[in-house]
Amino acid sequence: MNDHAPISLSASASPTMPAAVSIANPAPFPPRKPEPHECCGTGCIPCVMDIYEEELWQYEKDLKVWEAANIAKAPADKSPPNRT
């Protein structure tokens, strides 16, 4: 018998992250933006900035898919409405 409570990350919930997140399906991480000194400025193909832009595009695409899948699964707030 498992006496452990399920893991909930509600304390770290944000507008972009649902209240309960599956550890088995974590949100994608954004790519690291290169520092200005990492680009030599000689027009390399591919440039580190070009690689970053491609990784950023893929991250944004992956994040939208992840949010759609996980926000739909997030439990609805069952608290009574605030009537003031």
C-alpha positions, 0 to 999 in steps of 0.5 A: 500500500502506498501511503505517499501523497501525490506530488503537487507543485501548486505553490509554484503555479504561474499563468504559464504553468498549471497548478499541478504539473506531471513530473513525467512530462515537464515543460520544455526549457528555453534555449540559452541566448548566446552572449554578444562575445560568442558571435565573431561577427564574420558571417559564419554559417551557421552563426550562433545567433542563427542556431539560437533563433532556430532553437527558440522557434522550436522551444516556442512551438514545443511550449505551446504543445506542452501547455495545450496538453497540460493546461487541459489536464490541470484540475479546475479550481473547485473553490466557491466564488468570491461574493463580496 
